Amino acid sequence: MTTTLTLGGLLAALIILTANLHPWWTGNREIKQLASFGKGFAAAACAAACPGGILGWAHTHSGTVANATGGRASAAAAGTSSAASLTSGQLVGLGATGAVIAVLVVFLVGLSYKGAGRKDKRRILGGAFVGSVLLLTAGVAGALVWLPGALNAAGNGVVSAVQGAGIL
């Protein structure tokens, strides 16, 4: 089950996205400045492909946090209600072999988080939050509709290699 994102939830994600893109835009625009944010976004995309488990649960509940936070921010800043829902979307089709790759990607981002400095930790978390929230929408989920198939293909390749298929 996917949480429906509201305009308030979108606002929360866009505020965090803007906070991460602004230093890059006003700086020298080196792509490495976005690497930590991108790692978090990639982990969130892999979690969004998971139909259940802790990763799927975290993804579906990110919308609840975003909706509440963004709704309060919208009411406080603009005095308007932001409870209108957006069109929902989700990534479907992840298989068992793709799940291995999805979990591995999230694990690697977790290791990166552990070794990161304070600013990069915040950027990784920001990327994960923004990615998870935006992947609740039809537009972003539709743009990444290829991801479960790619994870499945990578997982199938790993399983084939481990089992020795095609080596001899």
C-alpha positions, 0 to 999 in steps of 0.5 A: 500500500502506498501513502498518498502524497499531499501538496504539503508533502511535496512542499517538504520534499521541495524545501529539502531539495532546494536546500541541497541544490542551492549551494551547488547552483550558487557555487562552482557547480561541480557534480561531486557536490551532489554526490552525497544527495544522489547516494541517498536518492539512489538508496530511496529509489531501491527501497521504493522498488521493494514491495514490503519489508523494512525498506518498503515500509520506510518508503511508504511511511516517508509520505506520512512524515512529509505530509505532516511536516509540509502541511504545518509549514504551509499553514504557518508560512502561507496560511493555506491548507495543503491537504490536496492529494497528488496522483500516486505512483509506485515501482512494481515488479521487483523479483527476488534477485533484484531484491538482493541488489536493492538491499546491497545498494541500500547497505552500501549507502549506509556504509557511505553514511557511516563514514561521511562527515556531518554535512554529507550525512545530512545530504545523504539523509536529505536525498533519501527523504526527497527520493522516497517522497517524490517516488510516491508520485506518478511522475517520478515513479513513472520516470523510474519505471525501468528500475525494478527491471534493471535491479532484477537483471543485475541480480540475475547476472550476479546469481548466474556468475555465482552459479558458474553459468556461462563460465565454461 
